[in-house]
Amino acid sequence: MREYFNTHGDQSNVGIRTKEIVRYVADKIVELDSSISIEDALEKADKVLIASGIKKKGEVKALYFMGDSQAKKLAQAAYDNITHKKELQKLANADPAIDIALFGRMVAEDPTLNEDSSSQVAHAISTHAVQTEFDFFTAVDDLAPEDNAGAGMLGTVEFNSSTLYRYANVAIHELSKQLGNEESLENSLSLFIEAFAKSLPTGKVNTFANQTLPQTLIVTVRSDRPVNLVSAFEEPVKSIEGYVTKSIDKLAKEFIKVEKFVDKPLMTFYVTLHESDNLKQIGEEKDSISKLLEDFSEMIAQYI
C-alpha cells in the first residue's frame, strides 16, 4: 500500500523507511544551499539527528520512518544550527507523512518520537477450507558437461489458491488530528481505499502472477466503532461451484446481523461484480470504484 501511495498519490509528503536517514537529511540540506559540500551536510545532519534523539552516535542500527516534510524541517534546523532537543523533536513529529499517520512509527531510542497509527489492517484469510499444494521445480545448469545429467538446483514451493476476505479500518478522527488539514484528510482517505482495493503484496509475483482484483468492495463509515466481519466465515464456505458468490452472500448476511450490536452506519457504498440480494440491503451500489471514491469524498466532507 505504501508503494501505491508513492506511485499514485498526489501528495509529495510520503514517508521513507531507511537506515540512511543521515544522508536523507543531508540531501535536503544540499537542496537548501548547493554551496554546502555533501561532507559538511552529512556532518550537520548527523548532529541534528543526534540532538533530536532520532539516532545515537555511530551507525544507525534500526530503520527510521521519516516523512519528506519532516526531513526538510530537520534540514532547515541543521542549516540554522538549532540544537535544542525539544524544539527538534517538535519538528520531527510535525506534519507527518500520510503513511506514517496511517501506519504509525515506533522509535525504541526515544518513545516521544513515536506516532500512533490511525489505521488497522487485518491479515487476509480464506473464506473456505484450503489445501496446500506444492510446486516442484528444477533448474538445469546450461554450461554443465554432457556427462552431468543432474539438475543444478531443485526444490518445492508451497502455495494455495483461495478466495480471500480482507479488512482494514481508519480512525478518521485520529487521522484528522494528525494531518490537520481537511483537504489532505479527504485525499488520504480516498487514496487509502483505492490502494487497499488495487494493491497486493508483491512477493513471488513473477512466480504466481497474483494480479487479481476484488470481486466486491464495501466501504462503511461508522460513528460508534469499527466492525470486522470476519465472523461471517467462522463456518467456512462449502461449494462445488466456486466460492466467490457464496462468500459475498455470507459477508452481506453478517453485515445485517451485527446491527443488533452496533449503530447503523452513517454511510455504506459498495462495488460488486456479483449480484446478491443481501448485498443490496446493506447500502448503495456504485458502478465503479472511481464513482465510489468520488461520492465518498463528497459524503465524507459533511462529517469532517
C-alpha positions, 0 to 999 in steps of 0.5 A: 500500500505504501508503494501505491501511495508513492506511485499514485498519490498526489501528495509529495509528503510520503514517508521513507523507511531507511537506515540512511536517514543521515544522508536523507537529511543531508540531501535536503540540506544540499537542496537548501544551499548547493554551496554546502559540500555533501561532507559538511551536510552529512556532518550537520545532519548527523548532529541534528539527528543526534540532538533530536534523539532520532539516532545515537552516535555511530551507525544507525542500527534500526530503520527510521520512518521519516516523512519528506516534510519532516526531513526538510524541517530537520534540514532547515534546523541543521542549516540554522544550527538549532540544537535544542532537543525539544524544539527538534523533536517538535519538528520531527513529529510535525506534519507527518507523512500520510503513511506514517499517520496511517501506519504509525512509527515506533522509535525504541531510542526515544518513545516521544518520537513515536506516532500512533497509527490511525489505521488497522489492517487485518491479515487476509484469510480464506473464506473456505477450507484450503489445501496446500499444494506444492510446486516442484521445480528444477533448474538445469545448469546450461554450461554443465558437461554432457556427462552431468545429467543432474539438475543444478538446483531443485526444490518445492514451493508451497502455495494455495489458491483461495478466495480471500476476505480482507479488512482494514479500518481508519480512525478518521478522527485520529487521522484528522488530528494528525494531518490537520488539514481537511483537504489532505484528510479527504485525499488520504482517505480516498487514496487509502481505499483505492490502494487497499482495493488495487494493491497486493503484496508483491512477493513471488509475483513473477512466480504466481502472477497474483494480479487479481482484483476484488470481486466486491468492495464495501466501504462503511463509515461508522460513528460508534466503532469499527466492525470486522466481519470476519465472523461471517466465515467462522463456518467456512464456505462449502461449494462445488461451484466456486466460492466467490458468490457464496462468500459475498452472500455470507459477508452481506448476511453478517453485515445485517446481523451485527446491527443488533450490536452496533449503530447503523452506519452513517454511510455504506457504498459498495462495488460488486461484480456479483449480484446478491440480494443481501448485498443490496440491503446493506447500502448503495451500489456504485458502478465503479470504484472511481464513482465510489471514491468520488461520492465518498469524498463528497459524503465524507466532507459533511462529517469532517 
